[in-house]
Amino acid sequence: MRQWFGEEQLWERLKESGKERLRDLVKNPLRLSLLCQTWESGQELPETQAALYERFVRYFYEWKPQEFPVTLTQREELNAALARLALEAIDKGKTRFRISQRFALRVMEEEWLNLACRLGWLNQVDRDKDTEEAFYAFYHPTFQEYFAALAVEDWSFFLTHVPENPQQGIYRIFEPQWKQVILLWLGRGDIDEEAKGAFIQALVEFEDGCKGFYHYQAYFFAAIGTAEFKDCTKVETIICQVIRWSFGYLDIKSQSWSIFPASIAKRAKTALWQTSHDKFIEQSLQLLKACLSEDVSINIIGFLGKIAVGNETAIAALIQLLSTTQSNVTRWNAASSLGKIAVGNETAIAALIQLLSTTQSDVTRWNAASSLGKIAVGNKTAIAALIQLLSTTQSDVTRWNAASSLGKIAVGNETAIAALIQLLSTTQSDVTRWNAASSLGKIAVGNETAIAALIQLLAPTRSEDIRSMAAHSLGKIAIENETAIAALVQILSTTKSASIQYNIASNLGKIAVGNETAIAALVQLLSTTQSVVIRWIAASSLGKIDVENESAIAALVQLLYTTSWDIWLNIETTFWENEIVNTFREDEIFDFVSFRLLNTTKPYGIRRNIVKTFGEIAVENETAIAALVHILYATQFEKDHIIAAKCLGQIAVRNETAIAALVHVLYTTKSENIRWSAANALERIDVGNKNAIAALFQILYSTRYEDIQLSVASILGKIYARNETAIDALVQILSTTKSESIQLSAARILGELAVVNETAIAALVQLLSITKSESIRWSAAKSLEKIAVENEGAIAALVQILSTTKSEGIRWSAASILGKIDVGNEGAIAALVQILSTTKSEGIRWNAAESLETTLITKEHYVEVVSALKDCITDEVYENNFDRFDSCYEIVWKCAQNLSYPDFYQAWHYPTLTPHPEMQETTGVGVTPEALLLNWDNFPQNLAQALKKQPEIADKISVTCIDASQFLDSDNPASEIYVKLVKAGYPRSADGTPKDLQSLKVYCELECPEACLIFYEAPSNPPPQGFSPIFLNALSRFSPANRIAIVSEKPDSSLQTFSPTHPNLIPTLIAWMRATVLED
């Protein structure tokens, strides 16, 4: 924006109160760019999205009039054509933002399509590789939504409510793709205000007959819509109601504050963010005055602190609250919110200043001081008040908050600097003194008095924390200051404190560039200190203030080779990375460290940190690798072996020397720990190495320890992918160990190694069903989620667990896994619904709700769950078991978000649940939600959706599902099957419609060789009549017969048959198809 307007006029206009919605809109780069291009100094800003886009459209035509001259009539006609196209694409297009040429030409004439492309309203984004048909998209999706809004003449297009029969109504208000279109329509200036008002009224009064799930959605939409419909007469009433849902209300009878379920309150607050901020603030402030609940007041105040930035009314109300509330908690929350929304506001600053002197609460006082540090930058009155507070408060916390705030708002202020300097000497609190020193380092750059005061803090009588902060602040404000440098050098030469030496050496590197005294002092420090860390910080500082100082470099090189081992023992890896590595070349470091490693007999403790450093900086360095390999062959210390092997695992990828040394260790060592470390290193540096694998197998069979077996099997599985022996070993450990930790680890490792391994899956399912440990059950469940996706054996076993076990915990785990390895599994959904409906455990209920949310994928699932859970969200359940109500309400709300209103209404009022045969025995009293069977009306669609996730099958066969219950002639349905095939996309027969099954057989072999036919009977009217033996006998002679399946309870045919009551019919059919593809 600043690139367009140097004086920032537009930004100042956007910051005005009431422009919050527009500020949010132009956070989008395209909108911001267009607004900058179209705005003229002194011009009013648009009030609505529609007005903003209207301006953009006008500018679009005026942008390049010479290149693309368009008359006013052409512009109007093109806009109308674009509006029709945009509306039709959103309403009927499968991909609303990707429009095919044929679709476009059905809606608009070719003349307008070509003109739209020339002007850039439409752009070609793709072309069909087979037909060469072009595909278009609007200049930006938001313009498509704007044009679509222009095409809507009456709000009945969005909502036509037929309460008695919603199937006959129109409910686009609940479809997310229409949200922006509706908001743009409400903002149009050419729509009659009365019509807009009637639409808002219809939204507010929408009664769904389904416990309000769609009533709330419609009401929230009305609230959001009032931000675009600026002259809405009901805006205050609407926002007041949404605030009530968000924060609660005063129950007159009980004189207590009542709140709404979290699901409603959460979504109401989301809607408030999108309403007119001015109206919301006005109404919420009224609620704040009437509220009797401190918690709710704090909630509202916190909300204002986020949404009311710069709003004068909110600021004034919070200021008033500072003096009127009886609650200290409310007062200090108000002070805190002012610190977020009242930047630079003089009245707010004055109120907070007054609060500093009037409040009796230290917490309130230091919150006020903290807020002043955020909103009163450069304000002299605030600075003066904070300075006074330093000397008057008895609270150290308040005092150091005041000092900290001065460090933010009083840059260069002499009085503040003087006050902080005085505080350094008068306070008894080191925390306050530390904060004062820190603040001086921010506001007193170059101030001699401050520098002198900080120098005094370096005295030995002060604590090390204070002296360190003083040195740190001097490093910020005393650049090239001779007095400060001299003082630091003086202390450096006399102090015996390592931390002070370190801090002074570090800060001299910041302020003493080219200073000979500092350079000499640092060189002297190099030769006298016994601390390796201090030597290196001195070297680092020398490198900054005296680049290429020969004496320093020579001293450092000498130190590398002469420092005693006892000193090297304490060096930290971070120091290596920050100082040594940045001072020397890599070859110098590697030569030195390798020299040290090869020429000492000192044990692990001396080598540890240096070797660890190799793992950070010496990747693929031959010298370093050779030194580490030498340790493996020469050392007698176990820990040396371990650390060297670990380091090789980091730096020696595919290095043959390192691999040979590690394999040698595997064969020769008697230490299980050394073997493990060597194996682990091999896993990192050479996946699949045959020698390593052979050695690991030897360990696996010879070791007596389960933990070593576990580790080696894990490593084998990683370096020798999906190794059956390793997996078998893990399964054996899992079944025999008595150690819970070993079981836990074995289960976890199987989840990493044993993808689609039937033995491992069976073992984990078994573990899941017998263990009493929640952590082991969780580990087994997580592993099954990784390795048993769509595994028929696991699915069947888990369904069996659901039907037999009485344990809620086990049933939840099984159902949760089922929902992940077989998304949409009916049995899993049924079990989770049943658990959610009946469990008394809050934890299990919460987990079941979370699992159920991720398991639902189809419309049928949502419909079934609504029907099943509706009785769990009654007023009675709300009163007697709120936790159950809340969990079930949240799930049903999600269903409402994913179902059209007519479908939800049907599920709510006319549930069609059938008991699930495998779930009846575990059903709670009066509960049948788990009795969810396959919805046969949508069986073909559900199967097709499942097949989309199996491209390896879908690419090779074409599935056609045929409902045999519709056959008129059950013995000879040839013509009916033929019609189904033609409708599925197969070519018509040149010989006409087949009259008998023999003719159909010839047609299928010639025209449909890839067809896979699945015959079933939907259990509806007319009732199933069974498959004719004559028909089945003829069908068995079709070729290939292995691509034909019958779904029937009577397997009286040689064809592949499946039971219609199979709990996992669709996964089973897919497994059969996969086998068929493999056979072919």
N, C-alpha and C positions, 0 to 999 in steps of 0.2 A: 504494500500500500504506500509505503514511504517513497517508493520509486516513482509513483504517479503524482503524489502531492507532497512537496517538500514542507509546506506549512501545516500539514496534517489536519486540514479542515474536515475531511471526510471522517477521519478517526475520531475527532472531537464530537462530531454529530452522532457517530455510532455509540459513543460512550454515554450519551444522554439517557436519562431515565425513560423507560418505556420502549427502548430499542433493543431489549435483551433478546427477543426472538430473532430480530434481524441480525444481531451479532452472531447468534448461533448458526443462522443460515449461511452467512458468508465465511464461516470457518472452512467451508468447502472451497478449494482453490479456484475452481471454475467460476462459481458465483462471485467470489471476491474479485477475481480478475474482470469479470463483466461489469460488476458494480463500479469498479474504479474507472473503467473505460466509458461508462455511460453517465457518470455523475458529473454535474457541473457545479462550480462554487455557488453557494447561496440556494441551491436547489433543495427541495424537501425530499427526504428519504421515503421510499415506498413503505407502506404500513403492512402489507401482506405479501405472501409468496407470489400470489397471482399478479399483483401489481409489479413486483420485481421482475417476473418473467415477461410480463407485457412490455416492460421497458427494454428487456434484453432482445425480444423479438423485433421491436421497432428498430433498435440499434443494428440488429443483424442485417436488415434490409438496407440500412443507410451506410453500412460499412464500406462497401465497394460498389457504389452505384454506377460508376463508369464501366466496370468490367461486366456487371450483371444488371443491366437496366430492367426494372420491373415496374409496370404501371400499378396504380392504386387498385384497380379492378383485378388485375392478375394477382396482386398480393392477397386480396381478400379471398379470391377463389382458391388460391393455393393453400391458404391457411385453413379453409374449410375442408379441402381434400386431405390435408395432413391430419386434421382433427378426426376425420372419419377413419383414416388408416390407423391412427394411434389408438383410438377406442376399440376398433375391431381386433387389433393385434393383442391388446391386453385382455380382451374379453374371450377371444376364441383361439388365439395362437398358443400352441404348446410351449413355444419359446418366445415370450412376448417381446423381447428386445432384439430378436433375430427374425426378420421378415422376408419370406421368399418372394420372388418376383411375381409368381402366379397369384399369391395372396394379395400383393399390393395392387395388381392390375384388376383384381375382382372388386376392389374397393374404390380405386381412383383411376381416372383415365390416364393413358400413357403420356399425354402431354404434360400433366401435372407431375407424374413420376419423374420424367426427364428433367423438368424444371427444378424440382426439389433436389435432384442429384447435382445439377449444375450449380445451384446456390449453396449446396453443402448441408441442407437440412437432412438429407438422407445420404449415407455413405455405403458403398459396397464393402462388405466385410468378409465375404466368402463366396465360393462358387462350387456347386456340386460337381465332384470329379467325374461322375458318369453322365449326367444330363446337361452339364454346363450352365445350369440355372443359377442366376445370381441371387445373393441374399444381402439384405440391407439392414442398417440400423440407423436410428435417429442420431443427430449430431451429438446428443447426450441423452441418456435415459430420462433425465428430469424434464427435458423438453418434450419427450413423448408423453409423459404424464400431464404436462401443461396443456398440450394440444388435445389430449383425450378429455380433459376437463372442459375444454371449449365446446366439445361435441355434445355434452350432456345438457339437455334443455330443462329437464324436470328431475327433482330429487327422487322421484319414484323409481328411477333407474337404479338407484342405490338401495332403496328400501321400500318394499311393498309388503306389509305384514298381513298375513292371513292367519290369525291366532288358532282357528279351529283346524286348519289344514296347512301347516307350513310348507308342505311340498308344492303348493300352488303359489307360494310367495317368492319375493326377490330379496336376497339378504347379502348383497355385496359389501355391506358395511362390516361384515365379519371376515372378509377375505383380504389378507394382507396386501395383495397387489393393488388394491383399490384405495389404500389409505391416503397416499399423496394426491391421487386424483380427486378424492373427495375434499381434502383440505384446500386444494387449488380452486375447486369449484366454489367453495364457501367464500373464498377471497376475491372472486370475480366481481368487478364493479358493475357489470351489466345484468346481474341477476337481481331480481326484485327482493328487497329486504324481507318482505312478508313471506316469500317462498323459503328463504333461508331460515327464517324464524320457525316456520312450520316444520322444516326438516329437523332443526334442533329440538323442537318440541316432541317430534315423533321419536327421536333418539332417547330423550329423557323419560318418556312415558312408555318405552318399549317393555312389555311384559312377556317373558318367555315361557312361563308355566313350568320352568325347570329349576326352581330354587335360585333364580337370579343369575345363573352363570352367564347368560347373554345379556341380561338386563344391565349388569355391571359393565360389561364390555361396551354396550351401547352408550351408557351414561359417561364412561370415561372418554369415549370418542367425542361426545358432545362437549365435554370440558375442553378437550384439545382443540376442537373446532372453533371454540369461542375466541381463540388466539387469532384466527383468520377472519372470523365474522366479528368485526370490531364493534358493530352497533347492536349486538345481541342484547335484548332487553332482559334476558334471564341469566346473564353471565354470573351475577353475584350469587343467585340462588344455587346455580350449578356448582360453582367453585366451593361455596360454603358446604354443600353436601359431600363433595370429594374430600375436603379437609376433614369433615366429620368422620368419614370412613378411614382416613389416614391416621388421625390422632385420637379419635373417640369423642364422647359427648357426656354431658352431665345428666345422669338419670335423676329426674325430678323426684320420683317416688322414694328412691333409696338415698338420694343426695350423695351419690358416689359416682366416680368417673367410670364409664363403661367403654370398652374398646371392642373392635371388630377382629375377626380371625386374621391371622398374619397374612394369609393368602390375599385377602381383600386389601388390607392396609398397605401391603407392599406394592400392589399394582395401582392403588390409588395415588401413592406417592410418586410412582413413575409417571402417572398422568399429570400430576401437578407440575412436574418439571417442564411439561410441554404446553402448559396453559399460559395465559397472560400473566406475567410475573407481577405486574402492578396489582392486578385484581387478587391474585393469590396472597400477596403480602398484606393487602388491606384486610382480607378476611381472616387470615391467620393471626393477625395482630388483635383482632376482636376476640378470637378464641383464646388468645394468650391472656387477655384481661379477665376472662370468665373462668379460666381453667383452675380447678381445685387440686389437680394432681401435679406435684413437683416434677415427677418423671416425664409427664407429657409436656410440661412447660419447657423443660430442658431439651426435649426432643424437637419442639417447635423452634426454640432458639438456635439449636444446632442446624436445623434446616435453613433458617434465615441466614445463618453464617455462610451457607453455600450458595444460596440462590439470590440474595438481596444485595449483591455488590454494588455499592454506590447509590442504593435506593434511599432517598432522604426520609421517607416515611418510616421505613424499617429502622434506620439509624436513630431517628427521633424517639421511636417507641422503646428501643433498647436503652437509650440514654435515660428515658423516664423510668424504666424498670430498675436502673441502678439505684435510684433514690426511693422507689416506692415498695419494692419487694421486701418481705420480711425474711426471705430465705437467702442465706449466704451462698448456698450452692447455686441458686438461680442467678444471684448477682454476679458471681465470678464467671459463670457461663456466658452471661450477657456481655461482660467485659471482654471475654475471649472472642466472642463473635464480632464485636466491634473491631477487634484487631484484624479481622478478615475482610470486612466489608466497608470500612470507613477510612480508607487511606487518604490522608490529607484533609479530612473533614475537621474543620476548626471546632465545631460544636462538640463533636465526639471527643476530640483531644481535650477540650476544656472539661468535659464531664469526667473523663478518666483521671485528669489531673486533680479534680476536686475529690474524686473517690479515694485517691491516695491519702488524703488528709482526714477524710470523714469515716471511712470504714474501720471497724474494730477487728476485722478478720485479716490475718496475715496472708491467708491464701488468696483472698480477694485482692489485697494490695499488690501482691507480687504478680497476679494475673494482669492487673491494670498496668503495672510497670512493663510487663512483657508485651502487652498490646501496644503501648506507646512506642515501644521499640520497632513495631511493624508499620505504624501509620503516621508517625510524627517526624519523619526524616527532616532534619534542618529546622524544626520548630523550636524557637528559642524559649517559649513558655514551657513546653514539655521538657526541654533540656534543663531549664532552671528547676522545675519541679522534681525531676529525677535527681538532680544534684542535691537539692534540699533533703530528699528522702534518704540519701546516703548518710546524712548526719543525724537524722531524727528517728529513723526506725530502729527498733530494738531487735528486729528479726534479721539474722544473718542471711536467710534465704531471700528475703525481700531486698536486702542490700546488694547481694551479688546479682540478682535479677536486674536491679536498677543499673548497676555497673555494666552488665552485659548489654542492656538496651542503649545506654550511652554510646557503647562501641558500635552501634548500628546507625544511630541518628545524629551523632554530634561530631562528624568528621571535621577536623580543623578548628573546632570550637575551643577557644582558649580557656574559658571558664570551666567547661567540662573536663578539659585536660588537667587543669589545676586541681579540680575537685578529686579526680581519680588519683592524682599524684599524692594529695593529702591523705586519701583513703589508704594508700599503700603503707603509710607510717602509723596511722591511727587505729586501724581495724585489728581486732584480736583474732580474726578468723582467716586462716590460710586460704580457705576456699574463696572468700571475698577478695583477698589480696591477689589470688591467682587470676580471678575474673577481671579485676581492675588492671592488672598487668597485661592481660590478653586484650582488653579494650584499648589500652594505650597503643598497643601494636597495630590497631586498626585505624585510629583517628589522629595519631600524633606524629605523622611522618615528618622527620626533620626537626621536631621540637626539642630544643636543647635541654629545657627543664625536664621534660619527660625522659629524655635519654639519660640525664644525670640521675633521675630517680630510679630508673631501671638498673643503672649501673650499681647503685647502692644496694639493690636487692640481690646482687651477686655475692654479697658479703658472706663469709663462712657461717655466720650465725643464723642465716636463713635456712629453711628446709630445702632439700634438693629439688622438690617440685617447683617451688617458687623461683629458685635460681635458674632452673631449666626454662621456665616460662619467660623469665626476664631476658635470658639469652635469646630465646626464640623471638620475642617482640623486638629486641634490638636488631635482630636479623631482618626485620621488616622496615623499621623506621630510621635506622642509623647508617644507611648506606654511605660509605666513604667518610664517615664521621671519625675524625682522628681521635677524639676523646674516647668514644665508645670502643674503637679498635684498640687503643692503648690500654683501656681498662680490661678488656677481654684478654689481651695478651698478658697483662700483669697477673690476672687471676689464673690463666693457663699455666703460668710458670711456677705458681705457688700452691695451687690446690692439689690435694691428694685424692679428690673424689673422681672416680672414673666417669660417672655420669655427667658431671660438670665439665670435665675435659672433653668428653664426647660432644656435648651441646655447644660448647664454645668453639671447638674445632669446626663443627658443622656450620655454625653461623658466621664464622670468619670467612668461610667460603662464599657467603652471600654478600658481605658488605666490604670486604678488604681487597678488592681487585687491584693488583699491582702494588700493594702496600708492603714495603720491604720488611718492616718490623713484624707484620703478621706472617710473612713468608718465612722469615728466620725462626719465628716461634714455632711454626708448624714443622719445619725441618728438625728443630731441636726436639720437638715432641716425638717425632719418628724414632729418634735414637735413644730416648730415655724411657718411654713408657713400656711397660711389660704387657700391655693389653693389645692383642692382635686387632681387635675391633677398633680401638682408638687409633692405632697406627694406620689402619685402612681409611678411617674417616679423615685423618690428617692428610693422607695421600690424595684422597678424593678432593678435598678442599684446595689443596695445592694445585691440582689439575684444573681447577676453576679460576683461581686468582693468579696463577703463574704458569701458563701453559708451557709445556716442554721444559720445565725446570730440571736441568741435568742432575743436580744434587739430589732432588727428590726421587727421580727415577732410579738413580744408582742406589740410593738408600733402600728403596722398595725392593729392588731385585735382590739385594743382599739379605733383606729381611725374609724373603721367601725361603731362602735356603738355610738361614741360621736360627729361625725361631724355634724354641724348644717344643717338643711334642706335648708337654703339659699345657702349653698355651693353645696349640692347635686343637687340642681336645675340646675346648670350649667355644670354638668358632661356630657361628650360626649360618645355616644355609642361605637365609635371606640376605645376610651380609655379603656372602660370596656373590650372590646374584647382583646386588646393588652397587657394591664397591669394587671388589677384586675383578669381576668380569668386565666392568666398565673401565678399569684402569689399564689392564694388560691385554696384549694380544692373546688369542686362543692358544697358539702354539707355545707361548711362554708358560701359560697356566698348565697345559697338558704335560709339558716337559717336566715342570716342577713337581706336579702331583704324582706323576708316574715315577719320578726319581724317589720321592718320599716313600711311595708304596713298595718299590722294589728294594729299597735299602734300609729296611727296618725289620726288626723282629718283634716290634711292639704288637700287642694283641688288638682285638676288635675295638675296644674303647677308644684307642688313639685313632684308628682309621675311620671310624664310623661317619663322622661328618664330612670328611674329605671325599670318601667314596660316594656318599649320598649326593654330593655336589656333582659328581660325574653324571649321575642320572638326570641332572637338570641341564648340563651344558655340553656334554661330550658325545653327543649322538654320532655314531659311526666313526669316531676318532680312533685310528688304529693304535696309537700309543696308549691311550686310555684302556682300550680293550685288552691289549697285551698285558698291561699291568694287572688288570683284574683276573685274567686267565692265570697269570703267575700265582696269584693268591690261592686260586682253586687247587692248583697242583702242590703248592708249597706249605700252606698253613696247616697247623694242627688244631686250630681253634674253630669250633662249630659256628660261632657267631660270625667269624670272618667269612666262612663259606657262604653263610646265608646272605650277608649283606653284599658280597661280591656277585653272587648269582642273581640277586634281585637287581643290582645295577646293570649287569649284562642284559637282563631282560628288558631294560629300558633303552640301551644304546647300541646293542649288537645285532640288529635285525639281519637275519640270513648270513651272518658272519660265520664261515666254516670253522675257523679256529675256536670261536666261542662255543659253537654247537658241539664240536668234538670234546671240548673240555667238560661241558655240562653232561653229555652222555657218559663220559668216563666217570663222573661223579655218581651218576645213577647206578652204575654197575659196581662201583668199588666201596662206596660209603656204607657204613653200618648204621648211620644215624637217619632215622625216619624224617627228622626235621630238615636235614640237608637234602635228602632225596626230594622232599616236597618242594623246597625252594628251587632246586635245579629243574624239576619238572615244570614248575610254574614259569620259570624263565624261558624254558623251551617252548611253552605254549605261546609266549609273546613273540619270540624271534623266529620260529620256524614251524608254522602250522603244517602238519603232515609229514614231518621228518621220520623216516622209517626206523632208523636206529633209536631215536627217542621213543617211538611207539613200542618197539620191542622191549626196551628197558622198562617202560612204564608197566607193560603187561607182567613182566617178571615181578615188579614190586607188588602189583595188584594181587598176584597169586601167593606171594610169600609173606606179606605183612600180616601181623596178627591184630593190628589196631584198626578199629572201625573208622576213626577220624582220618587216618592216612588213606585207607581204602576209598573213603568218600572223596577226599581231595584228588587222589590219583585218577579215580573214575571220572571226576569232573573235568580234569585236565585232558584225559584221553578223549572224552567226548568233544572237547573243543578243538584239539589239534588233529583229531581223526574223526571227521564229521560223522555223526549218527552211528557211532561204533556200537554194534549190538552187544558185544561183550561188556563194555563199560556200562551200558544201560542195564543189562542183566545184573551186573554187580550192584548197581544202585538199587534196583528192585529188591534184590536179595537182602541188602542192608535194611531197606525200608520195612521188610516183613519180619526180620529177625531181631533187630536192635531193640533194646529196652530203654535206650536213651532218647528222651524227648527232643533234645537239641539235635541229635543225629537224624532223627526222623524229619525234623523241621528242615534241616539242610538238604537231606536227600530229596525230599519233595520239591524243594525250590530248584535244585540242580536239574532234576528231571524236567522241570518246566522250561529249562534253557536248552536241554540236549535232545529230548525225546519226542520231537514233533511227529505226530501221526504214528507213533510206536504203540502198537496195540497192547503189548505187555505192560509198558509203563502206564498207559491210560487205565488199564484194568486195575493195576496196583494202587493208583491214586484214587480211583473210585472206591475201591475196597477200604482204603485208609479213611476216606471221607465218611464212610458209613459206620465205622467202628470206633474211631478215636473220640475221646472225651475232652481232648484239648482244643480250645477255641483257636489257639495260634497255629496248631498243626492243621486243623480243618481249613483255616484261612489260607495257609501255604499250599495245601493240596488243591484248593479251589482255584487259586491264582495260577497254578501250574496247568491245571486242566483247561483254563481259559486260553492258555497259550498253545497247547499241543493237541487239543482235541476238537478243534473247530470242525463242525459238521461230521464228526466221527460217529458213525451209526452205533457202534458198540457202546461208546460213552453215553450217547443220547438215550439208548435203550436202558442202560444201567441206571442212569440218573432218574429216568421216568419210573423205574422199578422202586428206587429209593423213595420217591415221592408217594408211591402207592402203598408202601409197607411201613415206613418208619413213623413213629409217633413223636419223635423229637423235633421241636420247632426249629432249633438251631441247625440241625442236619438238613431238614426240609428246606429251610431258607437257603443254605449253601447250595444244595442241589438245584433248586429252582433258579438261583442267581447264575450259576454256571450254565445251566441249560439256556437261559435267556441270552447268554453271550456266545456259546458255541453253536447254538441253533437259533439265531435271532428270530423272534416271532413264534417260538415253540408254544403250542397251545397248552401243553401240560405245565410248562413253567409259568405261563401267565396265570393259569388256573390256581396253581399252588401259591404263588405270590399273592394273588387276590385273597385266597382263603386265609393265609397267614396274616395279611394286613387287616382282615375283617375280624379275626378271632384272638390273636395273640394278646397276652397281657404284658409282654416284655416291650418296653419302650424302645430299647436298642434294636431288637429284632424287627419291630414295626418300622423303625426309621430305615433300617437296611433293606427291608422288603420293598418299601416305597421307592427308594433310590434304584433298586434293581429293576422294579417294574417299569419305571420311567424309561430305562434304556432298552427294555425288551419290546415295548409296543412299537409296531412299525406300520401296520396296515389300518385302513379304515375299520375293518371288521374287528380288529383288536380293540380299538378305542370304543366302538359300539358295545362290545361285550363287557368291557370293564365298567362303562357307565351303568349298564343294566345291573351289573353285579354289586357295585359299590353304592348305589343310590340310597340304600337303606342304612348305610353307615354314616350318612351326613344329615340325619334328621335332627330336629330340635331336641329330641330326647337324648340322642347320643351326644349332642353338644353339651347338654347339662350334666350328663352322667359320666362321660368318657371323652373329655375334650381332646386329649392327645390322639385318640383314634379318629375323631372327627377331623382334626386338623390334617393328619396324614392323608386320609382318604379324600378330603376336600381338595388338597393340592393335586392329587392324581387326577381327579375328575376335572379340575380346572385345565390341566394339560390336555385332557381329552377334548374339552370344549375348544381349546386353541387349534386342534387338529381336525375337528369335525365341522361340517356345515351345520347351521342351526337346524334345518329339517332333519338331518341324520341324528343329531343329538336328541331332538325332540322325540323322534321315533324310538330311540334306545331308552329314553327316560320313561315314556308312557306305555310302550308296547314291547317289553323285553322278550327276546326269543332265545331263552337258554335251555339247553338240554343237558341232563347229567352226563358227565364224562365217566365212562365205565371204569377207568382205572383210578378214579379219584373218589368214588362214592364212599369207600370205607373210612377215609380220613376226614370226611366233611364234618364240620362242627354243627351243632344243633341249630336247625333253622337257617343254615348257610349253604347256598348252592352256587356261589360265584365260580368255583373251580370247574363246574360242569360246563365247560365251554367246548363245543364241538366245532369241527370244520364247517364253515359257512359254504354250503354247496352252491348257492347262487353265485358266489364269486370264486369258486374253485379254479376255473381256467385262468382268471386274472392273477390269483395268488400263486399258482404254479408258474405262470409266466414271469412274475416278479422275482420269484426265487431263482429261476433259470438265468436271469440277467446277471446274477452274481457268479455264474458258472460259464464263462465264455468258452472254455475248452469243450463244453458240451453243446452250448447253444450254437456254436459256429459249425457244428457237424451234423446236427439233426434239427428238424423242424417239428415242434410238438403241436398237435391238434387234439383238443379235448372234445368229446362228443357225448352229449347227454342222451343215453338210450331210452330214458323214460319218456322221451318225446316221440319215439318212433311210432308211426301209424301201423306199419307192418313189421312186427318184431322178427319174423322169419326172413324177410327180404327187404331190409332198409337201404338197399343200394343207392336209390336216387337221393335219399335224405343225407346219406354220408357224402355223396358226390357234391351236393349243394354246400355242405359244411366245408369241404376241401376247397371248392372254388372261392367261397367267401374268405377263406384263410389265405388266398393269394395264388393258389395253383391254377394253371391254365385250363380253359375249357376243353372238353374232349372234342376232337374233330368228328367223331361218330355220334355226337349228341349225348344226352344224358343216359348213363348206363341203366339198363332195365333190370339186371339181376346181379348177383354177387360175383359171378364169373366175369362179366363185363367190367365190373368195378375193379376186380383183381388185375385185369389187363391194363386198365387205365392207371392204376396206382403204380404198377411196375414200370410203365412208360413215362408217366408225367410226374410221379411223386416218389422217386427212389429214396429221398432223404427223409420222408415223412415218418413221424413217430405218432401212432394213434393210441389214445387212451380213452376207453369207453367206461362210463360210469352212469349211475342213476341217481339223480337228485331226489332226496326224500321229501317231495312236496306234491302239490296237486298237478297232474294226476299222480296217484301213488305209484311207487315202483312196481313193475310187473315181472321183473327177473329177465335174465338173458335167455333167449331161445336157443336150445341145443342145436337146432338146424343152422342158425346164424353163427354160433361159435364154431361149429364144425367147418363151415365154409371159410370163416375168418382164419382158422388155423392153417389153411392152405395158401394164404397170402405169402408173398416173399418180399422182404425178409420178415418172417413171423416173429423174430426176436425183437422187433420194433413195435409190437402190438401188446398192450396191457389191458386187463380187465379189472375194474374195481368192483368186487362183489364178495358177499359172504359165502357164496357157494362155488368153490374152486372145482367146477365140473368140466374143466377144459384143459387142453394141453398148453394153452397160452399162459403167459405170465399173469398171475392173479394176485391182487392185493386186497386186504380187508378194508372196507370203508370206515371201520371204527379204529383202525390203527392210530395210536396217539401221535405218531410222527409220519403221517402218510406222505406228505410232500417231500421231506428229506429222503424217505425210503424210495420214492419214485425217482428222485434225482440220482440216488446211488445206483439204482437199476439202469438208468440211462447212461451213467458213467461207465458201468460195466459193459453195456451194449456197445458204446463207442470204442472201448478197448478191444472188444472181440472183433469188431470190424476192422 
